Amino acid sequence: MWSFLALLTVASGKMPPFQLLAVCFAIGSIPGIVVLLLRPERLQLLRQPAKVWITGIAGLFGYHFLYFTALRHARRFVGKQAVTDYLRELSEEDLGEARKLLEKAGREHETLILTGQVAGAIAKAADDGKFDLLVLGSKGRGGLKDLLIGSVARRVSEISKVPVLLVK
């Protein structure tokens, strides 16, 4: 989860931390709203004193705002290389299991860790690397969620010159 937040922060470019925070919470609230619409009896769980709501919301927003702000401005204090190394370490950790599965299956593969706008960076790397096929995982959220929050895999398949295979 933290590597996803870090990548979202880097990929969002110059988006201000508070706006990034609002986007994150908008995306995160969709499942809760769907559950409340499908199971209205759950509304009773929302009956809490105002003090609880204020403390919870202020704490969540404050924490994430500070996280995004710190990551966005970390380069200024610790240097670009330290931030790049940190994000690379998170990416290596996230890719570890997939890499082990490919090696165990004896599949030839190449791992690239890139920074930038996610879909664009993937499509450019595939085009520049002269790959025959790009295989991407799809979260399989469904049409409504993909419509609301988009899909990196879908965007890559639209802009890449290399054929894309989406796997659920």
Secondary structure, DSSP 8 states (H G I E B T S, - for coil): -HHHHHHHHHHTTT--HHHHHHHHHHHHHHHHHHHHHH-GGGGGGG---HHHHHHHHHHHHHHHHHHHHHHHHHHHHH-HHHHHHHHHHHHHHHHHHHHHHHHHTT---------SSHHHHHHHHHHHTT-S-EEEE-----HHHHHHH--HHHHHHHH-SS-EEEE-
